[in-house]
Amino acid sequence: MAIEDKQTSYRIFLVAFFIFMMAIAVAVKLTNIQWVEGDYYRKLAKERTVKNFVIPANKGNIYSADGSLLATSIPNYEIRFDAVAPKNEAFDKNVKLLSDSLALVLGKPSYFYLNEFRKARANKNRYYLVARDLSYTDFIKIKGFPLFNLGTYKGGIIIEQETVREHPIGKIAERTIGYERTNPNGTLDGKGIEWAFRKYLNGKDGKIVKQKIAKGQWKPIRDVNEVDPQDGYDVISTIDVFIQDIAHHALLKQLELYEADHGCVVVMETNSGKIKAISNLGRDHDGSYYETTNYAIAESHEPGSTYKLVDLMTLLEDKKVDTSTVFDSRGGDIMYSGKHVRDSHKGGYGKISLARGFEVSSNTVMVQAVYNNYKNDPSKFVNRINSYGLNKCLGLPIKGEGKPFVPQPSDKNWSNISLPWMAFGYGVSITPLQTLTFYNSVANNGEMVKPQFVSEIKEWNKTIKKFDKEIINPKVCSQETLLKLKAVLLNAVKKGTGNKLYSKDFSMAGKTGTAQVNYAKDGGSAKYYASSFVGYFPADNPKYSCIVVVHKPSTANNNYYGADVAGPVFKRIAQKIFTDAPSTNEIKNVNRKIQKQEQDYDTYFVKSQKQQKSVVPNVRGMSAMDAVALFGNLGVKVKIIGNGKVKTQSIQAGELLGKNTTIILELT
């Protein structure tokens, strides 16, 4: 019996000892968690329940040179409901009124919202979706409805804001205005002005602290942000909406007429290099045209006869010939190393001067002039071309510029036909904008300027950075050569290949081009034409230079030449600018009242002389959502009367904004 009691006591002792050791271990662990690892676990718990969220800063706006809004940030709102947050008294008192109010704005019957809110309350749903993609106007209305007007904690309203980028003038110049986006792998990418000038447009992001309320669901802890976002600067582009509209529709009309694959047009201010209009249109499978690739900047291809100006400048500068030198076109067909060089005019032009050969775009004349004078020293010809900068990119801020190509005699691919083929625009490659830059140097009295897409960066009415004219080459050739080049370019329109474009009402100078382009398709070889026209106007005192290129026009009527396809676009632009445009595009008084821009081609564009944040913008014709969002970005309170688009505004466009300004918009 004593032995059994002793064994029992031993077992009890072991159990007690084990429990005691467990208690010590728990105490040690608790002490370790509390004092040694306490900070780590507190931080971990906070990270899992409280988290910093980034509030993206609003991008700055992009304006045209005349003050029209090209790109802006429009806020979209999403409202959710934390059905647990309101107290019973507040919920029961206001839920019916809230449902009635939502029915008036969102369209669904009151009983729908009443049932949904009660169901969410019963299920303790802390993230019920009320509405998404709300305009600023509707957001403000809903935020003030019964129950929701009590705020996040007492009323249960949860507000999510998203900023989207909108182009008020639509798809016109969309590729040049560009975009910035986040790829699926998280990297950033973009195009055009939006991407090139993102360091100015993008502001500094803010921060807001949110608390986890359910799986994947968070709501703000406070009604204020931890760090408020700072908006980006505004970018003032060189684009003129009036000229852009003309260029876009002139190109579109011709593309549709010839059922072309794609085309582009660029209008450049001669003296400054500012791009006043740029349109790039490609054909969709349904036959419609839209902005796809920025062909004017990116597409480097054989230019054809527009390259003959390079030949002529080089020949004259090296004093190899004069414009009066006579050449025999040899029946319009000559051969080099077994390859034919033919004129478009069957039978050729007989014996004509070099100037006349250029005006009628004789391949045989231009090739003979180049080959006969440089066959023993092709490097001299090529080096002169290199000196014009035609073998280098322009170094544009907009990414994706196509690389030009000028074959060099030292290249392993240089052959016996390289030199003669260069003379009529083959075997070389150049983008439309690079070609335009070269022609513009002739129009600009020999000064080659870099194309400019942005003139300044602004914060409200304060200039942050100004982009001045950038000179690539102060004098591409002598004054004597320039005078001769201008004369033949004028005659090319007056009595040469561009004679169909001639008008006694205003003068134009330029050169037609028609290049055969070969490419592989479906395992075979196909040939199509690229028709172009490049020049400047007025011829005697150039203000604008312009290039038009149309790829793959229909050859059904044998009308695929540059004068027929691209030339009319050039002429239409020149006519409309000098018929309809104001005498100056310079803004002399940013505070003067804005005149409404007339509709052109049945297309409406909001116009102003300087639509900046310091003055009231012109919102007539805008939708209510866009107008309210725009004024919201300017810190202006808006009162809406009616539905639809803005008919009148109580404060006229162009007037200075004051503090606590309220504007009344009448819709129709």
Summary of the structure (lengths in Angstrom):
residues: 668
radius of gyration: 35.0
end to end distance: 106.9
largest distance: 142.7
contacts: 2225
relative contact order: 0.11
helix: 36%
strand: 26%
